[in-house]
Amino acid sequence: MLVTPKCHPQIFRMDSAKSTRQRLQKISGVAGLYKHEVSGIYHLQLTSKQRKVRKSLKTTDRKTAERKLAVYKTQLGKTDPKKGSVTLGSLVQSYLETLGTKSHSTCKNQKSLLTRLTDTWPHGRNHKVTSITGGDLDKWLSIQFGKLRPRTYNTYSGFLKSLLDHAVALKVIGANPYYEARNKRRKNDKVKREVPTLEQFQKILSHMRSNKFNPHGEESADFIEFLGSAAVGQAEAGNLRWRDVDFEKGRIIFHRQKTKRYFHVPIFKNTLLPLLKRRKALLGREPGDDEFVFSMNDGKKGLAAATKALGLPRYSQRDLRAMRITDWVTSNINVKMIAQWQGHSDGGILIMNTYSDVISDSNDAAEREAISRLENR
């Protein structure tokens, strides 16, 4: 017969009334490390810069607990105790003040994301930044952007990283919880780039110039022709001034809006030179250095109308850059040179990764030509 031992009621009540802190037993030899006498879970208790910190290490393994304690001590030393109560809302407000140096489009996109974050964060805008975990970030990203393509998802995910990097810089937190998230990045889908051919490009320009319903057809066509001939973005073309066009040296100086880098593109005699001379002749005088080469900075409407009328895919202005780069690659122009014309400082790595299929086809053709020369000598 099993006999249940009797417990004195008063003793039982006193024992159950113990708090978690009262049940923690100090681990000798390791400063700040404690162990719960019932659950066996390790905790830390630290005092840093007149700030008391108590935290569960969420492990019953001593070695793991010691590693976590060491990491936390390092992080704690990088924080300002006066900023422990900073909320997500105030962090967002502080981050907004750093956007002044970025481009208009970047500011607009990030302001939209910051508003969305504070409006939809599960714990509210008053959630302390020190309490944000990698799991919180995973959950929010999944709910808000889980159905988007990997490239877009990664863009928004990177925005969260930047925001929390700002918190680290302010010494609100000692380490960015973004790196603890399990789904912070997604592998990009391999998408075959669809770009217009050079023949389609010429048809698009001809249609834009012959469109009687567009009073700005000629100007729009010149702008689109420049994008496809120089392989630059609309921001660079729209901000181009005549002082940046050096006919003597045969080059155009550009200022990349996003990276703030300067680079140049040759004034190609068969494409850019006739276009620029025509633009200059339209003025009927010598242009001023500060005058813009184009009176517009966006030709997407004219391009969209032309592709629709011609029954072509709806090519974007970005596709025109890809068209010209593809032409350069298939013409066996050195990839490093193409990267230089794009303002890249990676020696062509981005070009090779982005246009790997085109480069592969070009290399195959070059290999066949080399083999043919060797076999027929």
N, C-alpha and C positions, 0 to 999 in steps of 0.2 A: 504494500500500500504506500502510495506516494504522499509524503507529508510536506505540506507547504509551510516554510518557515514563517513565523509571525514577525512582522516589523512593527516597531513602535511608531504610532501615527505621527508623533511630534518630530521624531528623527527623520522620517520619510519626507515630511513637509519641508523641513530645513534643507534637506539634500536637493529636492526638486526645485527649490527657490534659488539655487545658485545660478548666476549669470554665466554667459559664455566666457567672459573675462576671468571669473573666479575659478572656472574649470581648466584654465590654461596652466600648464606646467612648464617652467623654464627649462630649456635645454642647455646644459652646461657646456661651456667651451665655444658656443656660437652666440654672439651678441645679437639680441633682438629676436631670437627664434624660440617659439613656444609650441607645445603640443596639447591638443584637447584630450583630457583624461578619459573621455567616453568614446568619441568618434575616432580618435587617433589622427585627426587632420591637423596639419601644421599651420601655425599663424605667425605673423610678424607683429612686433610692437616696437616702434622706433620713435625717437624724438630727434627732429632735425630742424634747426633754425627756429627754436621755440614752437615747434609744431609737432603735435602727437599724432602718430599714424598707427592704426590697427587694421589689419587686413588678413583675410584667409588666403592661404597659398594654394588651397584646393588640391592637396595631395597628401597621401599618407606615407609617401616614400621620403626618407630623410635626405638622401642625396639630391633628389629633385627639389625638395624644399630649400636646401642650402643654395642651390643654383639660382632659384627664383628670388631668394632673399638678397643675394649678391647683386642681381640685375636691378632689383627694386631700389636698393641702396644707391646704386649709381644714378638711376633716374631721379631719385628724390633729391640728390645733390644738384641736379640741373634745373630744379624748379624754384619758383619764388613762392614762399608760403602765403604771401599776401594775395596771390592770384588763384588760390584753391577754390574759390567760389565763383569763378568766371563761368558764365552760362553760354550755351550754344548761340543764343541770340546776340549777346555782346561780342562774342568771337566773330560772328558774321559781320557785325557792324564795323569791327576793327579791320577785318579783311577787305571790306568795301573801300576803305580809305587807301588801300594799297593799289587799287586798280587804275589810278590816274596815269601811270606810265605805259599802260597797255593800249592796243588799238581800239577803235570805237566798237568794232564788231565783237572783239573779245570781251570788252566791258559789258556790252549788251547781253551776250550769252551767259556770262558768269553771274551777272545781277539776276537774271532770270532763274538760274540754278540755285542761287542763294535764297531767293524768295521761296522757291519750291521746297528747299530743304527745311527752312524754318516753319513752313506751313504744314508739312507732312511728316516731320520727324515724330516717331511713335511716342517719345517721352516728353514732347513739347519743347518750345524754345527756351524754357527755363532749366533744362537739363544741364547739370554741371559737366563741363568738358572733361574733367578728371574721371568721370564715371562712364564715358563712352568706351565701348569695347569693339573688338573686331567683329563679334557676332552682331552687334547693333548695325554696323556698317553693311554687313552681308544682307541682313534682313531688309534694310532700307533700299539698297541697290536692287535687290530681287523684286521688291514690290513696285518700285518706280520705273525700272528700266529692264526688267527681266526678259521682256519680249522683244527687245530691240536687237539689232544686229551687233555682233561682237565689237566692231570698230566704234560704233556710237556708244555702246556700253562702256568700253574702255576709256572713251573721252570723258564721260561723266564720272567714272571711277577715279580717273586722274585728277579731276577737280576736287574730289574729297581729300585726296592725298595732299594737294596744295593747301587746302584750308587747314588741315591738321598740322601740316609742316609749319604753318604760320603760328599755330598754338605752341609748338615746340620752340620756335624762335622767341616767342613772348615769355617763355619759361612758365607757361600754364601747366604743361605736361612735360615729362622727361623723355618720353618716347612716343612715336606716332602709332596709334592703335591700328592704323590702316594696314600695317604689315602683318597684323595678327588675323586679318580677314582671310577667309578661305577662298572666296569667290571674287577677289578684287580685280582679276583680269580674266579675259576669255580669249581663246585662240581665234584669230581672225580667219574668216572663211576665205578660201582661195577663189577669188572672183576674176574671171577673164575680162580684161579691160576692153570695152567696145569704143573705138575711136573712129572718126571719119577718115576716109582715104583722102589723098591729095586731090583726086578728081572730084570727090564730093565737096571738099572745101571750096574749090573753085566754083562749083555750081551754086553753093550757098551764097558766095560773094556776088555772083552775077545776079542772082534773084533779089538780093537785098538792094542792089544798086538800081534794078529795073522796077522796083516796087513803087508805083505811082501813089499809093495810098499812104506811104510813109514819108512825110516831109523831111525827115532826118535820115533817109535811107543811105545817102552817100557817106555821111558822117559816121553812121552806125557801121556801115560796111568797112570803112577805113579802120575803125577801132577793132572790129573782129579780125580783119586781115592782119593787123599788127600783133594781136594776141597769138594767132596761129603761125606767124612768121618769126617772131622773136621768142616764142615759147615762154611767155611771162604771164603773171596773173593780172586780173583786172585792176587790182590796187596799184601795182607798179606802173601799169600803162596809164591809168587815170591820173596819177600824180607826176607823170613825166613832163618836164619843162624843157624848153629849147636849149637852155644852158647845159643840159645833160647829154645833148646830141653833139658829138665831136666828129664832124665830117672829115677833118684833116687826119685824125688818127683812125678813123673808120670804126668807131665804137660808140655804144650807148651806155651811159652809167645809170644803174638802177639802185634804188634803196629798198631792200626787202622790208615790207611793213611789219611783219611779225618778228623777224629775228634782228631787225635794225642793222643788217649787214649790207655793205656795198659790193656790187659785182657789175660786170659788164658783159654785153653781148655784141658781137661784131655786126657792123652794118653790111649785111650780105648784099652783094651787087645785084642779084637776080630777084630779090624779094623786098628787103627793107629799104634799100637805097631809092628805088623808084617811088615807093610809097611816101617816104619822108620828103623827097623833092617835090612831089605833088602837093603834099600838105603845106609845104613852105610857099609854093607858087600860088596857092589859093589865097594867101594873105595879101599878095600883091606888094609886099614890102618886106624888109628885114625884120624878123620877129625879135621881140625883146627877150632877154635872158630869163625873166621870170614868167613869161607867158607859157601856158600849158600847150602841149602839142595837140591834145584832143580836148574838145569842149564837153566831153561826156566821160563818165567813169564806169559805165555799165552798159553792155550791149546785149543783155540776155533776151530782151523782148524781141528785138529784130532777129536774133539768131533763132529763137523759138518759132517765130512766124515763118521763117524761111525753111526750116527743117520740116515743119508741118505741111507747108505747101508743096514741098518736093517729095513728101512721103518718106522721109528719112527718120531714123531714130532721133529722139529729142536730145541731141548732143548739147552738153554744157560748155561754158567758156573754158572750164578746166580741161575738158576733153580736147580742146584745140592745142593746149600745151602738150598733152600726151601724144597727140598726132605728130607734132613737130619733133618731139624727142624720139618717137618711134622711127621717124624718117631718118634722123641723125644716126640712130643705132644701126639700122639696116644699111646705111651708107658707110658703115665701118668707121665712123668717127670715134676717136678714142673716148672711152667712158669717162675718164678723168677730166677731159676737156669739156664734155657735156655737163659734168657736175660743176665745173668752174663757171660755165655759162648760166647755170641755175642758182649760183650763189651758195652751193653746198661746200662744206669744209671737210667732208668725209672721204674725199678721194674717189667718189663714185659708188660707194656701198649702197646708198639709198636708190640710186638709179638701177644698179644691178639687181637689187631685191624687187623693186617695183616692176621692172621690165624684163624679168628673168626669162619669160617665155619668148619674147622678141629677141633677146640676146642669144638665147639658145638656137633659135632658127638661123640667126645671122652667122653664128659660129659654125653651124652645120654646113651652110652654104660656102663659107670660107674654107672649111676643111675639104669639101669636095673639090673646090677649085685648086687647092694646094696639091691634093692627091693626083688630080688630072695633070698638072704641070710636071710632077715627078715621074709619072708613068709615061709621058709622051716626050721626054727630053732625049 
